């Protein structure tokens, strides 16, 4: 029992879980994220880059580009991640403002630091205020005035520490984005440089990850080694529940320019940022009798849908979310039924077989959760259709068994080297239905910049049982002749995707983006867009230019091959049947409608139908009309209505 209790969910001590349900959003741990933009305001940061002939050349100043990025990110976060926090801190400004000055901490504590938006859950007014600063030049010119004195970086980092400590003390992910073009702010003052390193260490001890967006000037390349190598640590959150880095996981040692990083971030924020989900943690993986390691399971791919709508009560002082409640009611007496009075029942023939909650739980118990390897097979023996559910990505964990990482790595590399898969018996949760799953080794995948896209690991893919396989439909197979296949081979070669693979990051869901865009426009009081941006629409002109002639040739070849095939198979050409054309002055033919006359069923007729067990031959309107006359419920499908009529006569 100790092993079983270990896998119980909170609150199961009083009430056993009756059935295993599909994992929903509430079954996962939700990790909150707090992002603070720290943007430098200086003469060089307010200078636009020199004009060039390139259409993709940057036109905005670095400060303006960073503010636009923060504005776009705030727009996205207010919709897709409503529980996350975001703030914008400007440093190097002539004006000074920090949180609530009347609270006792005067603004002189952080001179030339202007807290534009405090670290908090973004509201529509915060987005509008940031939008006004980005779009209104007069407003930006009043605020974005560089100070005459150089700002102390230890003071800026301590200010960020104060913001994170007071506003987001318990967040799983806290990140500080520094946007600057000054690679050595304290070149002549070693004491301030040392103090800045201490303040950065305090932030890392607090759990704050600093990400740098360096800006290179036309005549000066940003050199991280002068100052920021002591400030930026090359590590990321170890918490798997934490959201992935917004900047795409760019390592601090990257030489990519900050403007490019910002605009790659700006182009990516339109898609919903979701936290990494842990389906299970510290799950035992049994490789052999008495040989176990511990693994964690993550869902890396999950269909995203709009946030669930809710009902709102508007009669009070402010809008309140209406919470629904479900109660069970006896049909005959209209009495509310308590949960303890209800038993689970399954239909067996014409009877209802009832089970107590404990009996249902014992029927569903197939042992404690775990993964047990039962054998290995060549990967070629796994058909592509044998995947009925999304696969789970598993990774080693040292929580229960020390050395799990080393054993897991050896298993993954051996499966990859020999092109094998593992067959496992998998029970995901207490009272979960066991499944046969395949262990598929996955190699590490990097992007063109060398950044890791998918880490090396193993995928756990559920396989179908014999009961899950349906019969194939009866079809007549007509194999295409070789000339037709050759023509189509040319078309396929000309229309391959870039790098011959599908990249889902290039194709956001148009329906989801349209929903967010409309919601954003209404929340921010903007003009409604005319049509959605759909990147899945084919580019017809390039397609026609590249493969149009080949497609036409294939069509001619198809017509010729079909005619030849028809001659050998004696297939007459199909002629569509059309309506007769009316003569001049004549009227169009009227469509004949089958009149269906449904009369009322008397009590005597219904009783005779009950005695002959012929109630099912009556129509749904007839059944509903009779039930309504008796004051009985008329909801449900025909089977429910028939059962209701039978119960009426059985109780008389």
C-alpha positions in Angstrom: 0.0 0.0 0.0 2.9 2.3 0.5 3.8 2.2 -3.2 0.2 2.9 -4.1 -0.2 5.8 -1.7 2.9 7.4 -3.2 1.2 7.9 -6.6 -2.1 9.3 -5.2 -3.0 12.8 -6.2 -3.7 15.4 -3.5 -7.1 14.9 -1.9 -7.4 11.2 -2.8 -7.1 10.0 0.8 -10.8 10.8 1.4 -12.0 9.8 -2.1 -10.6 7.2 -4.4 -10.3 8.2 -8.0 -13.0 6.3 -9.9 -11.6 6.5 -13.4 -8.6 7.7 -15.2 -9.3 10.7 -17.5 -7.5 12.4 -20.3 -4.8 14.7 -19.0 -6.0 18.3 -19.2 -4.4 21.7 -18.6 -5.2 21.4 -14.9 -3.2 18.2 -14.5 0.0 20.0 -15.1 2.1 22.4 -13.0 1.8 25.9 -14.2 5.0 27.9 -14.1 4.8 31.7 -14.0 7.4 33.8 -15.8 8.6 37.3 -15.0 10.5 39.3 -17.6 12.0 42.8 -16.9 13.4 44.8 -19.8 16.4 47.0 -18.8 17.0 49.4 -21.7 19.8 52.0 -21.8 19.0 55.5 -22.9 22.1 57.3 -24.2 23.1 59.5 -27.1 24.4 56.5 -29.1 21.3 54.4 -28.3 19.1 57.2 -29.6 21.0 57.5 -32.8 19.5 55.8 -35.8 21.8 53.5 -37.9 23.2 55.1 -41.1 20.9 54.7 -44.2 21.6 51.9 -46.6 20.1 50.5 -49.8 19.0 47.3 -48.2 15.3 46.9 -47.7 15.9 44.9 -44.5 18.1 47.5 -43.0 17.3 48.8 -39.5 15.6 52.2 -39.5 14.8 52.6 -35.8 17.2 53.7 -33.0 18.3 50.8 -30.7 16.2 52.3 -27.9 13.1 52.5 -30.1 13.6 49.0 -31.4 13.9 47.6 -27.8 10.7 49.5 -26.8 8.8 48.2 -29.8 9.9 44.7 -28.9 8.7 45.2 -25.3 5.4 46.5 -26.6 4.9 43.6 -28.9 5.9 41.1 -26.2 3.4 42.8 -23.7 0.7 42.6 -26.3 1.3 38.8 -26.7 1.7 38.1 -23.0 -1.6 39.8 -22.0 -3.5 37.3 -24.1 -1.5 34.1 -24.2 0.1 34.1 -20.8 -2.2 36.1 -18.5 -0.5 35.1 -15.3 3.0 36.2 -16.4 4.6 39.5 -15.3 6.5 42.0 -17.4 8.1 45.4 -16.7 10.2 48.0 -18.5 13.1 49.8 -16.7 15.0 52.6 -18.5 18.4 53.7 -17.2 20.4 56.7 -18.2 17.4 59.0 -18.4 17.4 62.6 -17.0 14.2 61.9 -15.1 14.0 59.4 -12.2 11.0 57.3 -11.2 10.9 54.1 -9.2 7.7 52.3 -8.0 5.7 54.3 -5.4 7.9 57.2 -4.2 5.5 57.9 -1.4 6.2 54.5 0.2 9.3 55.7 1.9 12.0 54.7 -0.6 12.7 57.9 -2.4 13.6 58.1 -6.1 17.1 59.3 -5.1 18.0 55.7 -4.2 18.2 54.8 -7.9 19.1 58.1 -9.7 18.6 58.2 -13.5 16.5 54.9 -13.4 13.0 55.4 -14.8 10.6 52.5 -14.2 8.3 52.9 -17.2 6.0 50.0 -16.3 6.3 48.2 -13.0 6.8 44.4 -13.0 3.2 43.2 -12.9 0.6 41.3 -14.9 0.1 43.5 -18.0 -3.2 45.3 -18.2 -4.7 47.0 -21.2 -3.8 50.4 -19.9 -0.1 49.4 -19.5 0.0 48.3 -23.2 -1.7 51.5 -24.3 0.8 53.6 -22.3 3.7 51.8 -23.9 2.1 52.1 -27.3 1.8 55.9 -26.9 5.5 56.1 -26.0 6.4 54.0 -29.1 4.2 55.7 -31.6 4.1 59.3 -30.2 7.4 61.1 -31.0 6.6 64.1 -28.7 6.0 61.8 -25.8 9.2 59.9 -26.4 11.3 63.0 -26.8 10.1 64.3 -23.4 11.1 61.1 -21.6 14.0 59.8 -23.6 16.5 62.5 -22.6 20.0 61.1 -21.7 21.4 62.1 -18.4 24.7 64.1 -18.2 26.0 61.8 -15.5 27.0 58.1 -16.1 24.7 55.6 -14.5 26.2 53.1 -12.0 25.6 49.6 -13.3 25.7 48.1 -9.7 22.8 50.5 -8.9 20.9 49.4 -12.0 21.3 45.7 -11.1 20.4 46.4 -7.4 17.3 48.2 -8.7 16.3 45.1 -10.7 16.9 43.0 -7.7 14.6 45.2 -5.6 11.9 44.9 -8.3 12.1 41.1 -8.6 12.2 40.7 -4.8 9.1 42.8 -4.2 7.0 41.9 -7.2 7.9 38.3 -8.2 9.4 36.5 -5.1 8.1 33.0 -5.8 8.1 32.8 -9.6 9.7 29.7 -11.2 11.2 31.8 -14.0 12.6 35.3 -13.6 14.6 36.9 -16.4 16.4 40.2 -17.0 16.9 41.5 -20.5 19.6 44.1 -20.8 19.7 46.1 -24.0 22.8 48.3 -24.3 25.6 49.4 -26.7 28.1 50.2 -24.0 30.5 47.2 -23.6 32.6 48.7 -20.8 30.5 51.1 -18.6 33.2 51.3 -15.9 36.5 51.1 -17.8 38.4 53.3 -15.3 36.7 52.2 -12.1 37.5 48.7 -10.9 35.5 49.1 -7.7 32.3 49.7 -9.6 33.1 46.8 -12.0 33.6 44.5 -9.0 30.5 45.8 -7.3 28.5 45.1 -10.5 29.8 41.5 -10.5 28.6 41.1 -6.9 25.1 42.5 -7.8 24.9 40.1 -10.7 25.8 37.2 -8.5 23.1 38.3 -6.1 20.6 38.1 -9.0 21.7 34.6 -10.0 21.5 33.5 -6.4 17.9 34.8 -6.4 17.2 32.7 -9.5 17.2 35.5 -12.0 18.7 34.7 -15.4 20.3 37.7 -17.2 20.2 37.7 -21.0 22.2 40.3 -22.9 21.1 42.0 -26.2 24.4 43.8 -27.3 24.2 46.6 -29.8 27.2 47.2 -32.1 27.8 50.7 -33.4 28.9 51.3 -37.0 32.5 52.0 -36.0 32.7 49.8 -32.8 32.0 46.2 -32.3 30.5 45.2 -29.0 33.1 43.3 -26.9 31.6 41.2 -24.1 34.9 40.3 -22.5 35.5 43.9 -21.3 32.7 43.8 -18.7 29.7 41.5 -19.4 31.5 38.2 -19.3 31.7 38.8 -15.5 28.0 39.7 -15.4 26.4 37.2 -17.7 26.7 33.5 -16.7 26.3 30.9 -19.4 23.5 28.9 -17.7 19.8 28.6 -18.0 17.1 27.5 -15.5 17.3 23.8 -14.6 13.6 23.7 -13.7 11.9 21.8 -16.6 8.6 23.5 -15.8 10.1 26.9 -16.6 9.2 28.5 -19.9 11.8 28.2 -22.6 14.0 31.3 -23.2 12.1 33.9 -25.2 15.2 34.9 -27.1 15.3 31.4 -28.5 17.9 30.0 -26.1 20.7 32.1 -27.5 23.8 31.5 -25.5 25.4 34.6 -23.8 28.6 33.9 -25.7 26.8 34.4 -29.1 28.3 37.0 -31.4 24.9 37.8 -32.9 24.0 41.5 -32.8 21.4 42.6 -30.2 19.2 44.3 -32.9 19.0 41.0 -34.8 18.2 39.2 -31.6 15.5 41.7 -30.7 13.8 41.5 -34.0 14.0 37.7 -34.1 12.2 38.0 -30.7 9.8 40.5 -32.2 8.9 38.1 -35.0 8.4 35.2 -32.7 6.2 36.7 -30.0 3.1 36.5 -32.1 2.9 32.8 -31.5 1.7 31.7 -28.1 4.5 31.0 -25.7 3.7 27.9 -23.6 5.4 26.5 -20.7 7.1 23.1 -20.9 4.7 20.5 -19.4 5.8 17.6 -17.2 3.4 14.7 -17.6 5.0 12.7 -14.8 8.1 13.0 -12.7 10.3 10.3 -11.0 8.7 7.5 -12.9 10.5 4.2 -12.5 11.9 2.7 -15.8 12.6 -1.1 -15.2 15.2 -2.3 -17.7 15.4 -5.8 -16.1 14.4 -7.5 -12.8 15.6 -5.4 -10.0 17.3 -2.9 -12.4 15.5 0.4 -12.4 16.3 4.0 -13.2 14.2 7.2 -12.7 12.8 9.3 -15.6 10.6 12.3 -16.2 8.1 12.7 -19.0 7.4 15.9 -20.9 4.8 16.8 -23.6 6.8 18.8 -26.1 4.0 19.0 -28.8 0.5 19.9 -27.8 -2.3 21.5 -29.9 -2.9 25.0 -28.7 -6.4 26.4 -28.5 -7.9 29.8 -27.5 -8.2 30.4 -23.8 -11.4 29.0 -22.4 -14.2 31.5 -22.4 -16.1 32.2 -19.2 -19.4 33.8 -18.1 -19.3 37.2 -16.4 -21.7 38.8 -14.0 -21.9 42.5 -14.7 -24.6 43.7 -12.1 -22.1 44.4 -9.3 -19.6 47.2 -8.9 -17.1 45.3 -11.1 -17.3 42.4 -13.4 -17.1 39.0 -11.7 -16.6 35.6 -13.2 -19.7 33.4 -12.7 -18.7 29.9 -11.4 -20.9 27.0 -12.5 -22.0 24.1 -10.3 -23.5 20.7 -11.4 -26.0 18.8 -9.3 -27.7 15.4 -10.0 -31.5 15.2 -9.8 -33.9 12.2 -9.7 -36.1 12.1 -12.8 -39.3 10.9 -11.1 -39.3 13.0 -7.9 -37.1 15.9 -9.0 -35.1 15.5 -5.8 -31.5 16.5 -5.6 -29.3 13.4 -5.3 -26.1 13.4 -3.2 -22.9 12.0 -4.6 -22.8 9.2 -2.0 -26.2 7.9 -3.3 -24.9 7.4 -6.8 -23.2 4.2 -8.1 -21.5 3.6 -11.3 -23.4 1.3 -13.7 -22.6 -0.4 -17.0 -25.2 -1.8 -19.4 -24.9 -5.5 -20.0 -27.6 -6.6 -22.4 -30.9 -5.2 -21.0 -29.6 -4.9 -17.4 -27.7 -2.3 -15.5 -24.8 -3.8 -13.6 -23.8 -1.5 -10.7 -20.4 -1.1 -9.0 -19.4 0.5 -5.8 -16.5 3.1 -6.0 -14.1 0.7 -4.4 -15.0 -2.1 -6.9 -14.5 0.3 -9.9 -11.1 1.3 -8.5 -10.0 -2.4 -8.0 -11.1 -3.2 -11.6 -8.9 -0.5 -13.0 -5.9 -1.2 -10.9 -3.0 -2.8 -12.9 -0.2 -2.1 -10.5 1.8 1.0 -9.5 2.7 3.5 -12.3 5.9 2.7 -14.1 7.6 1.7 -17.4 8.8 -1.9 -17.8 10.8 -2.9 -20.8 9.6 -6.3 -22.2 11.9 -6.6 -25.2 13.7 -5.0 -28.2 12.9 -5.1 -31.9 14.4 -3.6 -35.1 13.1 -0.1 -35.8 12.0 -1.2 -39.2 9.3 -3.5 -37.7 7.4 -0.5 -36.3 4.8 0.6 -38.9 4.2 4.3 -39.3 0.5 3.9 -38.6 1.0 2.3 -35.2 0.9 5.7 -33.4 -2.5 6.5 -31.9 -1.6 9.1 -29.3 1.0 11.9 -29.0 4.4 10.6 -27.8 6.0 11.6 -24.5 9.6 12.8 -24.3 11.3 11.1 -21.4 14.6 12.3 -19.8 16.6 10.9 -16.8 16.1 12.0 -13.3 18.5 11.4 -10.3 15.8 11.9 -7.7 15.1 8.2 -6.8 18.0 6.3 -8.4 21.5 7.8 -8.5 23.2 7.0 -11.8 20.0 7.1 -13.8 21.5 9.6 -16.3 24.5 7.4 -17.1 22.3 4.3 -17.7 19.7 6.3 -19.7 22.4 7.8 -21.9 23.9 4.3 -22.6 20.4 2.9 -23.4 19.6 5.8 -25.8 23.0 5.6 -27.6 22.7 1.8 -27.9 19.2 2.0 -29.5 20.4 4.7 -31.9 23.6 2.8 -32.9 21.8 -0.5 -33.6 18.6 1.1 -34.9 16.4 -0.6 -32.3 13.3 0.2 -30.4 12.1 -1.0 -27.0 8.7 -2.4 -26.3 7.4 -1.5 -22.9 4.4 -2.0 -20.5 3.4 1.5 -19.4 1.1 2.6 -16.6 1.0 6.4 -16.5 -0.9 7.1 -13.3 -2.8 5.4 -10.6 -5.9 3.7 -12.0 -4.7 4.5 -15.5 -5.3 2.0 -18.3 -2.0 0.2 -19.2 -0.7 0.6 -22.7 2.0 -1.1 -24.8 4.4 1.7 -25.8 7.5 1.9 -28.0 10.8 3.4 -26.8 12.1 5.4 -29.8 15.6 6.9 -29.4 15.9 10.5 -30.5 19.1 12.2 -31.5 20.0 15.8 -30.7 18.8 18.4 -33.2 20.5 21.7 -33.8 19.5 24.7 -35.9 21.6 26.6 -38.4 23.2 28.7 -35.6 24.2 25.6 -33.6 21.6 26.2 -30.9 19.8 23.1 -29.6 16.3 22.7 -30.9 15.5 19.2 -29.4 17.8 17.6 -26.8 18.8 13.9 -27.1 16.4 11.6 -25.4 13.9 8.8 -25.8 10.3 9.1 -27.0 7.6 7.0 -25.5 5.0 6.3 -28.2 1.8 4.4 -27.3 1.0 1.5 -29.6 -2.5 0.1 -30.5 -4.0 -3.0 -29.1 -5.8 -5.6 -31.2 -9.1 -4.0 -30.2 -8.0 -0.6 -31.5 -7.4 -1.7 -35.1 -10.3 -1.3 -37.5 -10.9 -3.2 -40.8 -9.6 -1.6 -43.9 -12.3 -0.4 -46.4 -12.8 -2.5 -49.4 -11.3 -0.6 -52.3 -10.2 -1.5 -55.8 -6.5 -0.6 -56.3 -5.5 0.8 -59.6 -1.8 1.2 -59.9 -0.5 4.2 -61.8 1.6 3.4 -64.9 5.3 4.3 -64.9 5.1 7.3 -67.3 2.6 9.0 -65.0 4.8 8.3 -61.9 7.8 9.8 -63.7 5.9 13.0 -64.5 4.8 13.3 -60.9 8.3 12.7 -59.6 9.4 15.8 -61.5 6.7 17.9 -59.8 7.5 16.6 -56.4 11.2 17.4 -56.8 10.5 20.9 -57.9 8.1 21.7 -55.1 10.1 20.4 -52.1 10.1 22.4 -48.9 13.3 24.3 -47.9 15.9 21.7 -46.7 13.3 19.0 -47.6 11.6 19.2 -44.2 8.6 20.8 -42.6 9.5 23.5 -40.0 6.4 24.1 -37.8 7.9 27.4 -36.5 7.3 28.9 -39.9 3.6 28.3 -40.0 1.6 29.7 -37.1 -2.0 28.6 -36.7 -4.1 31.2 -38.6 -7.3 30.6 -36.7 -5.5 30.9 -33.4 -3.6 34.1 -34.5 -6.9 35.6 -35.8 -8.6 35.0 -32.5 -5.7 36.7 -30.6 -5.6 39.6 -33.0 -9.4 40.3 -32.6 -9.2 39.9 -28.9 -6.2 42.3 -28.7 -7.9 44.9 -30.9 -11.0 44.9 -28.7 -9.0 45.0 -25.5 -6.7 47.8 -26.6 -9.5 49.8 -28.4 -7.8 49.4 -31.8 -9.3 49.2 -35.3 -10.4 45.7 -36.1 -8.3 44.1 -38.8 -9.9 43.3 -42.2 -8.6 39.7 -42.7 -6.3 37.3 -40.9 -2.7 36.6 -42.0 -2.5 33.1 -43.2 1.0 31.8 -43.9 -0.4 28.4 -44.9 -1.9 29.7 -48.1 0.3 28.4 -51.0 2.3 30.9 -53.0 0.7 30.2 -56.3 2.8 32.5 -58.5 6.2 30.9 -57.5 4.6 27.5 -57.7 3.4 28.2 -61.3 6.7 29.6 -62.3 8.7 26.7 -60.9 6.5 23.7 -61.7 3.5 25.0 -63.8 4.6 23.4 -67.1 5.3 20.1 -65.4 1.9 20.0 -63.7 0.2 20.7 -67.1 2.3 17.9 -68.7 1.3 15.6 -65.9 -2.4 16.4 -66.5 -2.1 15.6 -70.2 -0.4 12.4 -69.4 -3.1 11.5 -66.9 -5.8 12.1 -69.5 -4.0 10.0 -72.0 -3.4 7.1 -69.6 -7.0 7.2 -68.4 -8.3 6.9 -72.0 -6.0 4.0 -72.6 -7.0 2.3 -69.4 -10.7 2.8 -70.2 -10.3 1.1 -73.6 -8.9 -2.1 -72.0 -11.4 -2.2 -69.2 -14.6 -1.4 -71.2 -15.6 1.6 -69.1 -18.2 3.8 -70.7 -17.7 7.5 -70.1 -19.9 8.8 -67.3 -22.6 11.3 -68.3 -24.0 13.5 -65.6 -27.8 13.5 -65.4 -29.3 17.0 -65.7 -32.7 18.4 -65.1 -34.9 18.7 -68.1 -34.8 22.2 -69.6 -38.3 23.9 -69.5 -39.8 24.7 -72.8 -40.4 28.3 -73.8 -43.0 29.8 -71.6 -43.0 26.7 -69.5 -42.4 26.7 -65.7 -39.5 25.1 -63.9 -40.2 21.6 -62.7 -41.1 21.5 -59.1 -39.2 19.3 -56.7 -41.4 16.6 -55.2 -41.4 16.6 -51.5 -42.3 13.5 -49.6 -45.1 14.5 -47.3 -44.7 13.0 -43.9 -47.9 13.0 -41.8 -47.4 12.3 -38.2 -50.5 11.8 -36.1 -50.8 11.8 -32.3 -50.4 8.5 -30.6 -53.2 7.6 -28.1 -52.6 5.9 -24.8 -54.2 2.7 -26.1 -51.9 2.6 -29.2 -48.8 3.3 -27.0 -49.8 0.5 -24.6 -50.3 -2.0 -27.5 -46.9 -0.9 -28.9 -45.4 -1.6 -25.4 -47.0 -5.0 -25.2 -45.7 -5.9 -28.7 -42.3 -4.4 -27.9 -42.7 -2.1 -30.9 -42.2 1.3 -29.3 -38.9 1.7 -31.2 -40.9 1.7 -34.5 -42.5 5.0 -33.5 -40.9 8.3 -34.6 -39.1 10.7 -32.3 -41.8 13.5 -32.7 -44.5 10.9 -31.8 -42.6 9.8 -28.7 -41.9 13.4 -27.6 -45.6 14.4 -28.1 -46.8 11.5 -26.0 -44.2 12.1 -23.2 -45.1 15.7 -23.1 -48.7 14.9 -22.7 -47.8 12.8 -19.6 -45.6 15.6 -18.1 -42.4 13.6 -18.6 -39.0 14.9 -19.9 -38.6 15.0 -23.7 -34.9 15.5 -23.9 -32.4 12.9 -25.3 -32.0 10.6 -28.2 -34.6 8.1 -29.4 -33.2 5.3 -27.3 -33.6 7.4 -24.2 -37.2 8.3 -25.2 -38.1 4.7 -25.8 -36.6 3.7 -22.4 -38.6 6.5 -20.7 -41.8 5.2 -22.2 -41.1 1.6 -21.2 -40.3 2.7 -17.6 -43.7 4.5 -17.5 -45.6 1.4 -18.3 -43.4 -0.8 -16.1 -44.1 1.3 -13.0 -47.9 1.4 -13.5 
